[in-house]
Every structure is written in C-alpha cells, then in structure tokens.
Amino acid sequence: MKYLIIFILLTGCVTPRPWTKTEKTMAIISIGTGIADGWSTIHMLNNPNNYERNPSLGKHPSDSEVIMYLSLWEMACLGIAHYFPKTRVWLLGGKIIIDTTCTINNVNLD
C-alpha cells in the first residue's frame, strides 16, 4: 500500500506531453464506448440465461459491480494514456475496438 501512495505522489512530478486534438477525440470516443459497454452488459445480464465472460466480474455481477469495475477500468486506461503519451493512440484505439466489440456482442445476446 505504501508503494501505491508513493507512486501517486511521484506522478504529480511527471509532466507528460500535452494531448493532441486527435488524442482528446479518441479519449472522448473511448469513454463513450466504455459507457455503451457498461450499459449493454447490465442490460444483457437482465436475462438470467446470459452470463458475463470477464473472470474479474464473475458470471452474474450486480449492476453496481459492473459500473464500479468499468469505471475503474476507464480511469486506469486514461491514466496510463496520460502518463505514457507514446502509447495513447494505440491504447485508446485498442480500447475503442474492444469496447465496441463487447457492446455488439452484448446487444446480440438479447
């Protein structure tokens, strides 16, 4: 735990390069696809015959567990993108593709 606190304090000393307009746009799209994935996951899990395939959540997570997990995941991805600017486009682009794929899969299960 103390290492986490030290890491958080030290990250304030890092000055990554500013975000470009493209990266900001990708971040907004990434947040949107994350919200769509969360909504579709919650909606898909309303059917008792469906189950979640993410092992971190378990087969039948509650709505609040899905929201908490995806919120933390979103913050982690944006944090990594912020502090590692060379990975921003690839990280956000990959996340957009994964979230979109998961959303389409969830919607098709209804």
CORFEN-V59454 format. One record per backbone hydrogen bond with DSSP energy under -0.5 kcal/mol. CO is the residue of the C=O (numbers start at 0). NH is the residue of the N-H. E is the energy in kcal/mol with one decimal. If there is no record, write none. Layout:
BEGIN
co;nh;e
CO;NH;E
CO;NH;E
END
This chain:
BEGIN
co;nh;e
0;4;-2.0
1;5;-2.3
2;6;-2.6
3;7;-2.6
4;8;-2.3
5;9;-2.5
6;10;-1.9
7;11;-0.6
8;11;-0.7
9;12;-1.8
10;13;-0.7
13;15;-0.6
19;23;-2.4
20;24;-2.4
21;25;-2.5
22;26;-2.2
23;27;-2.2
24;28;-2.4
25;29;-2.7
26;30;-2.3
27;31;-2.3
28;32;-2.8
29;33;-2.0
30;34;-2.3
31;35;-2.3
32;36;-2.3
33;37;-2.4
34;38;-2.8
35;39;-2.7
36;40;-2.3
37;41;-2.5
38;42;-2.6
39;43;-2.7
40;44;-2.1
42;45;-1.1
43;46;-1.3
45;47;-0.6
46;49;-1.8
52;54;-0.7
53;56;-1.4
53;57;-1.3
57;60;-0.5
58;51;-2.6
61;65;-2.1
62;66;-2.5
63;67;-2.5
64;68;-2.5
65;69;-2.6
66;70;-2.1
67;71;-2.5
68;72;-2.5
69;73;-2.2
70;74;-2.4
71;75;-2.5
72;76;-2.4
73;77;-2.3
74;78;-2.4
75;79;-2.6
76;80;-2.5
77;81;-2.1
78;82;-2.2
79;83;-1.7
83;86;-2.1
84;87;-0.8
86;90;-3.4
87;91;-2.9
88;92;-2.2
89;93;-2.5
90;94;-2.4
91;95;-2.4
92;96;-2.1
93;97;-2.5
94;98;-3.0
95;99;-2.4
96;100;-2.5
97;101;-2.6
98;102;-2.4
99;103;-2.5
100;104;-2.3
101;105;-2.7
102;106;-2.6
103;107;-2.0
104;108;-0.8
105;108;-0.8
105;109;-0.5
106;109;-1.0
END
